[in-house]
Amino acid sequence: MVAQKKAKKLRVQADGNRRYISVPAGRAGELHNYLRSNRVSSSPPEPAFTGMDYIELPKGVDLGNVQTLLNAWS
């Protein structure tokens, strides 16, 4: 039996005034499109050297709504 690694739950993160989502690199484009299809503006994914990409959220975005969308996204 192979143990499956549980996927880390995505959440909106903050660094000063910056709000962003850290997402596995292979799924960042898909998440960006999902957010935009749900009327959430966001920057295109920015690659990092950690295997994660970052999607920047604009100032004034409804963070509760974004988190609800993240919880529903699989």
C-alpha positions as CSV (number, residue, x, y, z in Angstrom):
1,M,0.0,0.0,0.0
2,V,1.4,3.4,-1.0
3,A,0.7,6.3,1.4
4,Q,-0.6,9.4,-0.4
5,K,0.8,12.7,0.5
6,K,-2.0,15.0,1.6
7,A,-2.1,18.2,-0.5
8,K,-1.5,21.4,1.5
9,K,-4.6,23.5,1.6
10,L,-4.3,26.7,-0.4
11,R,-4.8,30.0,1.4
12,V,-4.4,33.7,0.9
13,Q,-1.1,34.8,2.4
14,A,0.1,38.3,3.3
15,D,3.5,40.0,3.3
16,G,3.1,43.6,4.4
17,N,0.5,45.1,2.0
18,R,1.0,42.3,-0.5
19,R,-1.7,39.5,-0.8
20,Y,-0.9,36.4,-2.7
21,I,-1.5,32.7,-3.1
22,S,1.4,30.2,-3.1
23,V,0.5,27.3,-5.4
24,P,2.4,24.3,-6.7
25,A,4.1,25.3,-10.0
26,G,2.2,22.7,-12.1
27,R,-1.2,24.0,-11.1
28,A,-0.6,27.8,-11.0
29,G,-1.9,28.5,-14.5
30,E,-5.1,26.4,-13.8
31,L,-5.7,28.3,-10.6
32,H,-5.1,31.7,-12.2
33,N,-7.7,30.8,-14.9
34,Y,-10.2,29.6,-12.3
35,L,-9.9,32.8,-10.3
36,R,-10.3,34.9,-13.4
37,S,-13.4,32.9,-14.5
38,N,-14.9,33.7,-11.1
39,R,-14.3,37.4,-11.6
40,V,-11.2,37.7,-9.3
41,S,-8.4,39.7,-10.9
42,S,-5.0,38.4,-10.3
43,S,-1.6,38.6,-11.8
44,P,-0.3,35.8,-13.9
45,P,1.7,33.2,-11.8
46,E,5.2,34.3,-11.0
47,P,7.7,31.4,-10.7
48,A,9.8,30.9,-7.7
49,F,12.7,28.5,-7.2
50,T,10.9,26.5,-4.5
51,G,8.5,24.5,-6.8
52,M,5.8,26.9,-6.0
53,D,4.5,29.8,-8.0
54,Y,2.8,33.0,-6.6
55,I,-0.4,34.6,-7.8
56,E,-0.6,38.2,-6.6
57,L,-4.0,39.6,-5.7
58,P,-4.9,43.2,-6.2
59,K,-5.4,45.7,-3.4
60,G,-9.0,45.7,-2.2
61,V,-9.9,42.2,-3.3
62,D,-12.5,40.4,-1.2
63,L,-10.1,38.0,0.6
64,G,-13.0,36.0,2.1
65,N,-14.4,35.4,-1.4
66,V,-11.0,34.3,-2.7
67,Q,-10.6,31.9,0.2
68,T,-14.0,30.4,-0.4
69,L,-13.0,29.9,-4.1
70,L,-9.7,28.3,-3.0
71,N,-11.6,25.9,-0.7
72,A,-13.8,24.8,-3.5
73,W,-11.0,24.4,-6.1
74,S,-9.5,21.0,-6.4
